[in-house]
Amino acid sequence: MSMLQEPTLLVDPATQDAVGSQRWLVQIHPLDLDRGPIEIMETIQIGRDSHCSLRLPDHSVSRRHAEIVKQGDHYTIRDLGSTNGVIINGQAVQSHELQTGDRIQLGSRIFRFLADHDLEAQYHETVYSMMTRDGLTGVFNKRYLLESLDREVARCRRYKRPIAVILLDIDHFKSINDTHGHLAGDEVLQQISSRLGDVLRSDEILARFGGEEFAIVIVESNRKNALDVAERCRKACAKEAFKTSAGLLEVTISLGVAAPAVDEIETRAALLDAADKYLYQAKHAGRNQVVG
């Protein structure tokens, strides 16, 4: 699999004591590999204001959003009365002692906290994740999906195995962003991903295909099974309102399912095109339904 070239993290052994006193923030969303890790050497304030130690010029971030307080070898993040809160590993907190690998969300900005004896390995693990997974939702990204689908199509053609692709789209997503703001839209994307993950098997690939569109790859699946999977996904999203910073929102999805006969499997592009055509039909037939 072709991979992007990873940026290099240079750790000076003279600055890293035996207990690994270095601490870093790595921004994983929006993706910005050029920025590199941000070292935390003392207490810092984070926010939109130019006087903050770590300035985030983003309107979803408050002027003084949070602070990370250094106390010996421990680091605690505190909410400074921000509008959109401090989210650690999916949970809103007022104060939280940071641990290695913690996922920190401030408005629409998401960081990973690194604090370990082997910072180099932790950093490259994080960068690899950034190149294969969507930073906002945590599911696989389009690049990973396309490369995986190429391999699976070739394998299924060689061994005469079935394969199915589901494309799904969040109904009226632009209206959610326009009416309730992009932060609420991001929260919907995150919760959609979580609900889909709950009903899919571990060997079924879920990826964010772009914007509000997701793709699911199911190997060893006939058309009936693929339609059943798609219907479970639809019901999981429609069953109850989504909790967002803008309040409860009713959200549905439309799905298109491509599941050709074994002797009709052609290419990755053909599978995606077929699923996209069925998705188009689902949306124009009234949305919140499965077509395949």
Contacts in CASP RR format, 6 or more apart in sequence:
PFRMAT RR
TARGET T0000
AUTHOR 0000-0000-0000
METHOD contacts of the structure
MODEL  1
MSMLQEPTLLVDPATQDAVGSQRWLVQIHPLDLDRGPIEIMETIQIGRDS
HCSLRLPDHSVSRRHAEIVKQGDHYTIRDLGSTNGVIINGQAVQSHELQT
GDRIQLGSRIFRFLADHDLEAQYHETVYSMMTRDGLTGVFNKRYLLESLD
REVARCRRYKRPIAVILLDIDHFKSINDTHGHLAGDEVLQQISSRLGDVL
RSDEILARFGGEEFAIVIVESNRKNALDVAERCRKACAKEAFKTSAGLLE
VTISLGVAAPAVDEIETRAALLDAADKYLYQAKHAGRNQVVG
1 147 0 8 1.000
2 147 0 8 1.000
3 131 0 8 1.000
4 33 0 8 1.000
4 131 0 8 1.000
6 33 0 8 1.000
6 124 0 8 1.000
6 127 0 8 1.000
6 128 0 8 1.000
6 131 0 8 1.000
7 33 0 8 1.000
7 34 0 8 1.000
7 36 0 8 1.000
7 127 0 8 1.000
9 36 0 8 1.000
9 37 0 8 1.000
9 119 0 8 1.000
9 120 0 8 1.000
9 123 0 8 1.000
9 124 0 8 1.000
11 22 0 8 1.000
11 119 0 8 1.000
11 120 0 8 1.000
15 22 0 8 1.000
16 22 0 8 1.000
16 119 0 8 1.000
19 73 0 8 1.000
19 117 0 8 1.000
20 115 0 8 1.000
20 116 0 8 1.000
20 117 0 8 1.000
20 119 0 8 1.000
21 73 0 8 1.000
22 39 0 8 1.000
22 115 0 8 1.000
22 119 0 8 1.000
23 39 0 8 1.000
23 40 0 8 1.000
23 75 0 8 1.000
23 98 0 8 1.000
23 113 0 8 1.000
23 114 0 8 1.000
23 115 0 8 1.000
24 37 0 8 1.000
24 38 0 8 1.000
24 39 0 8 1.000
24 40 0 8 1.000
24 113 0 8 1.000
24 114 0 8 1.000
24 115 0 8 1.000
24 119 0 8 1.000
24 123 0 8 1.000
25 37 0 8 1.000
25 38 0 8 1.000
25 40 0 8 1.000
25 54 0 8 1.000
25 104 0 8 1.000
25 111 0 8 1.000
25 112 0 8 1.000
25 113 0 8 1.000
25 114 0 8 1.000
26 36 0 8 1.000
26 37 0 8 1.000
26 38 0 8 1.000
26 111 0 8 1.000
26 112 0 8 1.000
26 114 0 8 1.000
26 123 0 8 1.000
26 126 0 8 1.000
26 127 0 8 1.000
27 35 0 8 1.000
27 36 0 8 1.000
27 38 0 8 1.000
27 109 0 8 1.000
27 110 0 8 1.000
27 111 0 8 1.000
28 103 0 8 1.000
28 110 0 8 1.000
28 111 0 8 1.000
28 112 0 8 1.000
28 126 0 8 1.000
28 129 0 8 1.000
28 130 0 8 1.000
28 135 0 8 1.000
29 108 0 8 1.000
29 109 0 8 1.000
29 110 0 8 1.000
29 134 0 8 1.000
29 135 0 8 1.000
29 136 0 8 1.000
30 108 0 8 1.000
30 109 0 8 1.000
31 130 0 8 1.000
31 135 0 8 1.000
33 127 0 8 1.000
33 130 0 8 1.000
37 114 0 8 1.000
37 123 0 8 1.000
38 54 0 8 1.000
38 111 0 8 1.000
40 68 0 8 1.000
40 70 0 8 1.000
40 75 0 8 1.000
41 70 0 8 1.000
42 70 0 8 1.000
43 67 0 8 1.000
43 68 0 8 1.000
43 69 0 8 1.000
43 70 0 8 1.000
44 52 0 8 1.000
44 53 0 8 1.000
44 54 0 8 1.000
44 67 0 8 1.000
44 68 0 8 1.000
45 51 0 8 1.000
45 52 0 8 1.000
45 53 0 8 1.000
45 54 0 8 1.000
45 64 0 8 1.000
45 66 0 8 1.000
45 67 0 8 1.000
45 80 0 8 1.000
46 52 0 8 1.000
46 53 0 8 1.000
46 54 0 8 1.000
46 56 0 8 1.000
46 61 0 8 1.000
46 65 0 8 1.000
46 66 0 8 1.000
46 67 0 8 1.000
46 68 0 8 1.000
46 106 0 8 1.000
47 54 0 8 1.000
47 55 0 8 1.000
47 56 0 8 1.000
47 61 0 8 1.000
47 62 0 8 1.000
47 63 0 8 1.000
47 64 0 8 1.000
47 65 0 8 1.000
47 66 0 8 1.000
47 106 0 8 1.000
48 55 0 8 1.000
48 56 0 8 1.000
48 57 0 8 1.000
48 58 0 8 1.000
48 59 0 8 1.000
48 61 0 8 1.000
48 62 0 8 1.000
48 63 0 8 1.000
48 65 0 8 1.000
49 55 0 8 1.000
49 63 0 8 1.000
49 64 0 8 1.000
52 63 0 8 1.000
52 64 0 8 1.000
56 65 0 8 1.000
56 106 0 8 1.000
56 109 0 8 1.000
58 107 0 8 1.000
58 108 0 8 1.000
58 109 0 8 1.000
60 84 0 8 1.000
60 107 0 8 1.000
60 108 0 8 1.000
60 109 0 8 1.000
60 182 0 8 1.000
60 183 0 8 1.000
61 82 0 8 1.000
61 84 0 8 1.000
61 106 0 8 1.000
61 107 0 8 1.000
61 108 0 8 1.000
61 109 0 8 1.000
62 80 0 8 1.000
62 81 0 8 1.000
62 82 0 8 1.000
62 83 0 8 1.000
62 84 0 8 1.000
64 80 0 8 1.000
64 81 0 8 1.000
64 82 0 8 1.000
65 79 0 8 1.000
65 80 0 8 1.000
65 81 0 8 1.000
65 82 0 8 1.000
65 85 0 8 1.000
65 86 0 8 1.000
65 106 0 8 1.000
65 107 0 8 1.000
66 77 0 8 1.000
66 78 0 8 1.000
66 79 0 8 1.000
66 80 0 8 1.000
66 82 0 8 1.000
66 85 0 8 1.000
66 86 0 8 1.000
66 106 0 8 1.000
67 77 0 8 1.000
67 78 0 8 1.000
67 80 0 8 1.000
68 75 0 8 1.000
68 76 0 8 1.000
68 77 0 8 1.000
68 78 0 8 1.000
68 98 0 8 1.000
69 75 0 8 1.000
69 76 0 8 1.000
69 77 0 8 1.000
69 78 0 8 1.000
74 97 0 8 1.000
75 97 0 8 1.000
75 98 0 8 1.000
75 113 0 8 1.000
75 115 0 8 1.000
76 95 0 8 1.000
76 96 0 8 1.000
76 97 0 8 1.000
76 98 0 8 1.000
77 86 0 8 1.000
77 88 0 8 1.000
77 93 0 8 1.000
77 95 0 8 1.000
77 96 0 8 1.000
77 98 0 8 1.000
77 104 0 8 1.000
78 86 0 8 1.000
78 94 0 8 1.000
78 95 0 8 1.000
79 85 0 8 1.000
79 86 0 8 1.000
79 93 0 8 1.000
79 94 0 8 1.000
79 95 0 8 1.000
82 106 0 8 1.000
82 107 0 8 1.000
84 106 0 8 1.000
84 107 0 8 1.000
84 183 0 8 1.000
84 245 0 8 1.000
85 92 0 8 1.000
85 106 0 8 1.000
85 107 0 8 1.000
86 92 0 8 1.000
86 93 0 8 1.000
86 94 0 8 1.000
86 96 0 8 1.000
86 104 0 8 1.000
86 105 0 8 1.000
86 106 0 8 1.000
87 93 0 8 1.000
87 104 0 8 1.000
87 105 0 8 1.000
87 106 0 8 1.000
87 107 0 8 1.000
88 96 0 8 1.000
88 98 0 8 1.000
88 102 0 8 1.000
88 103 0 8 1.000
88 104 0 8 1.000
88 105 0 8 1.000
89 102 0 8 1.000
89 103 0 8 1.000
90 103 0 8 1.000
90 105 0 8 1.000
96 102 0 8 1.000
98 104 0 8 1.000
98 113 0 8 1.000
98 115 0 8 1.000
99 113 0 8 1.000
99 115 0 8 1.000
100 113 0 8 1.000
100 114 0 8 1.000
100 115 0 8 1.000
100 116 0 8 1.000
100 122 0 8 1.000
101 112 0 8 1.000
101 113 0 8 1.000
101 114 0 8 1.000
101 115 0 8 1.000
101 122 0 8 1.000
102 112 0 8 1.000
102 113 0 8 1.000
103 110 0 8 1.000
103 111 0 8 1.000
103 112 0 8 1.000
103 113 0 8 1.000
104 110 0 8 1.000
104 111 0 8 1.000
104 112 0 8 1.000
104 113 0 8 1.000
105 111 0 8 1.000
107 183 0 8 1.000
108 182 0 8 1.000
108 183 0 8 1.000
108 186 0 8 1.000
110 135 0 8 1.000
110 136 0 8 1.000
112 126 0 8 1.000
114 122 0 8 1.000
114 123 0 8 1.000
114 126 0 8 1.000
116 122 0 8 1.000
131 141 0 8 1.000
131 143 0 8 1.000
132 140 0 8 1.000
132 141 0 8 1.000
132 143 0 8 1.000
132 144 0 8 1.000
133 139 0 8 1.000
133 140 0 8 1.000
133 141 0 8 1.000
133 144 0 8 1.000
134 140 0 8 1.000
134 141 0 8 1.000
134 207 0 8 1.000
134 208 0 8 1.000
135 141 0 8 1.000
136 186 0 8 1.000
136 189 0 8 1.000
136 190 0 8 1.000
136 208 0 8 1.000
137 189 0 8 1.000
137 190 0 8 1.000
137 192 0 8 1.000
137 193 0 8 1.000
137 208 0 8 1.000
138 193 0 8 1.000
139 193 0 8 1.000
139 196 0 8 1.000
139 197 0 8 1.000
139 206 0 8 1.000
139 207 0 8 1.000
139 208 0 8 1.000
139 214 0 8 1.000
140 148 0 8 1.000
140 205 0 8 1.000
140 206 0 8 1.000
140 207 0 8 1.000
140 208 0 8 1.000
141 207 0 8 1.000
141 208 0 8 1.000
142 207 0 8 1.000
142 208 0 8 1.000
142 209 0 8 1.000
142 210 0 8 1.000
142 215 0 8 1.000
144 207 0 8 1.000
145 205 0 8 1.000
145 207 0 8 1.000
145 209 0 8 1.000
145 215 0 8 1.000
145 217 0 8 1.000
146 268 0 8 1.000
148 205 0 8 1.000
148 217 0 8 1.000
149 165 0 8 1.000
149 205 0 8 1.000
149 217 0 8 1.000
149 268 0 8 1.000
149 271 0 8 1.000
149 272 0 8 1.000
150 268 0 8 1.000
152 163 0 8 1.000
152 217 0 8 1.000
152 219 0 8 1.000
153 163 0 8 1.000
153 265 0 8 1.000
153 267 0 8 1.000
153 268 0 8 1.000
153 271 0 8 1.000
155 161 0 8 1.000
155 219 0 8 1.000
156 162 0 8 1.000
156 163 0 8 1.000
156 219 0 8 1.000
156 262 0 8 1.000
156 265 0 8 1.000
157 265 0 8 1.000
160 262 0 8 1.000
160 263 0 8 1.000
161 219 0 8 1.000
161 220 0 8 1.000
161 262 0 8 1.000
162 219 0 8 1.000
162 220 0 8 1.000
162 221 0 8 1.000
162 222 0 8 1.000
162 259 0 8 1.000
162 262 0 8 1.000
162 265 0 8 1.000
163 217 0 8 1.000
163 218 0 8 1.000
163 219 0 8 1.000
163 220 0 8 1.000
163 221 0 8 1.000
163 259 0 8 1.000
163 265 0 8 1.000
163 271 0 8 1.000
164 217 0 8 1.000
164 218 0 8 1.000
164 221 0 8 1.000
164 222 0 8 1.000
164 223 0 8 1.000
164 225 0 8 1.000
164 226 0 8 1.000
164 229 0 8 1.000
164 257 0 8 1.000
164 258 0 8 1.000
164 259 0 8 1.000
165 215 0 8 1.000
165 216 0 8 1.000
165 217 0 8 1.000
165 218 0 8 1.000
165 257 0 8 1.000
165 258 0 8 1.000
165 259 0 8 1.000
165 271 0 8 1.000
165 272 0 8 1.000
165 274 0 8 1.000
165 275 0 8 1.000
166 215 0 8 1.000
166 216 0 8 1.000
166 218 0 8 1.000
166 226 0 8 1.000
166 229 0 8 1.000
166 230 0 8 1.000
166 233 0 8 1.000
166 255 0 8 1.000
166 256 0 8 1.000
166 257 0 8 1.000
166 258 0 8 1.000
166 275 0 8 1.000
167 209 0 8 1.000
167 213 0 8 1.000
167 214 0 8 1.000
167 215 0 8 1.000
167 255 0 8 1.000
167 256 0 8 1.000
167 258 0 8 1.000
167 272 0 8 1.000
167 275 0 8 1.000
167 276 0 8 1.000
167 278 0 8 1.000
167 279 0 8 1.000
168 213 0 8 1.000
168 214 0 8 1.000
168 215 0 8 1.000
168 216 0 8 1.000
168 230 0 8 1.000
168 233 0 8 1.000
168 253 0 8 1.000
168 254 0 8 1.000
168 255 0 8 1.000
168 256 0 8 1.000
168 279 0 8 1.000
169 212 0 8 1.000
169 213 0 8 1.000
169 214 0 8 1.000
169 253 0 8 1.000
169 254 0 8 1.000
169 255 0 8 1.000
169 279 0 8 1.000
169 283 0 8 1.000
170 176 0 8 1.000
170 188 0 8 1.000
170 189 0 8 1.000
170 192 0 8 1.000
170 212 0 8 1.000
170 213 0 8 1.000
170 251 0 8 1.000
170 252 0 8 1.000
170 253 0 8 1.000
171 251 0 8 1.000
171 252 0 8 1.000
171 253 0 8 1.000
171 254 0 8 1.000
171 283 0 8 1.000
171 287 0 8 1.000
171 288 0 8 1.000
172 287 0 8 1.000
173 185 0 8 1.000
173 188 0 8 1.000
173 211 0 8 1.000
173 212 0 8 1.000
176 184 0 8 1.000
176 185 0 8 1.000
176 188 0 8 1.000
176 249 0 8 1.000
176 251 0 8 1.000
177 184 0 8 1.000
177 185 0 8 1.000
180 244 0 8 1.000
180 246 0 8 1.000
180 247 0 8 1.000
180 249 0 8 1.000
181 246 0 8 1.000
183 244 0 8 1.000
183 245 0 8 1.000
183 246 0 8 1.000
184 244 0 8 1.000
184 245 0 8 1.000
184 246 0 8 1.000
184 247 0 8 1.000
184 249 0 8 1.000
185 244 0 8 1.000
187 242 0 8 1.000
187 243 0 8 1.000
187 244 0 8 1.000
187 245 0 8 1.000
188 242 0 8 1.000
188 244 0 8 1.000
188 249 0 8 1.000
188 251 0 8 1.000
189 208 0 8 1.000
189 211 0 8 1.000
189 212 0 8 1.000
191 242 0 8 1.000
191 243 0 8 1.000
192 214 0 8 1.000
192 237 0 8 1.000
192 251 0 8 1.000
192 253 0 8 1.000
193 206 0 8 1.000
193 208 0 8 1.000
193 214 0 8 1.000
195 233 0 8 1.000
195 236 0 8 1.000
195 237 0 8 1.000
196 206 0 8 1.000
196 214 0 8 1.000
196 216 0 8 1.000
196 233 0 8 1.000
196 236 0 8 1.000
196 237 0 8 1.000
197 206 0 8 1.000
198 236 0 8 1.000
199 229 0 8 1.000
199 232 0 8 1.000
199 233 0 8 1.000
199 236 0 8 1.000
200 206 0 8 1.000
200 216 0 8 1.000
200 229 0 8 1.000
200 233 0 8 1.000
203 219 0 8 1.000
204 216 0 8 1.000
204 217 0 8 1.000
204 218 0 8 1.000
204 229 0 8 1.000
205 215 0 8 1.000
205 216 0 8 1.000
205 217 0 8 1.000
206 214 0 8 1.000
206 215 0 8 1.000
206 216 0 8 1.000
207 214 0 8 1.000
207 215 0 8 1.000
207 216 0 8 1.000
207 217 0 8 1.000
208 214 0 8 1.000
209 215 0 8 1.000
215 272 0 8 1.000
215 275 0 8 1.000
216 229 0 8 1.000
216 230 0 8 1.000
216 233 0 8 1.000
218 225 0 8 1.000
218 226 0 8 1.000
218 229 0 8 1.000
221 229 0 8 1.000
221 259 0 8 1.000
222 259 0 8 1.000
223 257 0 8 1.000
223 259 0 8 1.000
223 292 0 8 1.000
226 257 0 8 1.000
226 259 0 8 1.000
227 257 0 8 1.000
227 259 0 8 1.000
227 290 0 8 1.000
227 292 0 8 1.000
230 255 0 8 1.000
230 256 0 8 1.000
230 257 0 8 1.000
230 290 0 8 1.000
231 290 0 8 1.000
233 253 0 8 1.000
233 255 0 8 1.000
234 252 0 8 1.000
234 253 0 8 1.000
234 255 0 8 1.000
234 288 0 8 1.000
234 289 0 8 1.000
234 290 0 8 1.000
237 251 0 8 1.000
237 252 0 8 1.000
237 253 0 8 1.000
238 251 0 8 1.000
238 252 0 8 1.000
238 253 0 8 1.000
238 288 0 8 1.000
241 248 0 8 1.000
241 249 0 8 1.000
241 250 0 8 1.000
241 251 0 8 1.000
242 248 0 8 1.000
242 249 0 8 1.000
242 250 0 8 1.000
242 251 0 8 1.000
252 287 0 8 1.000
252 288 0 8 1.000
253 288 0 8 1.000
254 279 0 8 1.000
254 282 0 8 1.000
254 283 0 8 1.000
254 286 0 8 1.000
254 287 0 8 1.000
254 288 0 8 1.000
254 289 0 8 1.000
254 290 0 8 1.000
254 291 0 8 1.000
255 278 0 8 1.000
255 279 0 8 1.000
255 282 0 8 1.000
255 289 0 8 1.000
255 290 0 8 1.000
255 291 0 8 1.000
256 275 0 8 1.000
256 276 0 8 1.000
256 278 0 8 1.000
256 279 0 8 1.000
256 281 0 8 1.000
256 282 0 8 1.000
256 290 0 8 1.000
256 291 0 8 1.000
256 292 0 8 1.000
257 275 0 8 1.000
257 278 0 8 1.000
257 290 0 8 1.000
257 291 0 8 1.000
257 292 0 8 1.000
258 271 0 8 1.000
258 272 0 8 1.000
258 274 0 8 1.000
258 275 0 8 1.000
258 278 0 8 1.000
258 292 0 8 1.000
259 292 0 8 1.000
260 266 0 8 1.000
260 271 0 8 1.000
260 274 0 8 1.000
265 271 0 8 1.000
278 291 0 8 1.000
278 292 0 8 1.000
279 291 0 8 1.000
281 291 0 8 1.000
281 292 0 8 1.000
282 289 0 8 1.000
282 290 0 8 1.000
282 291 0 8 1.000
285 291 0 8 1.000
END
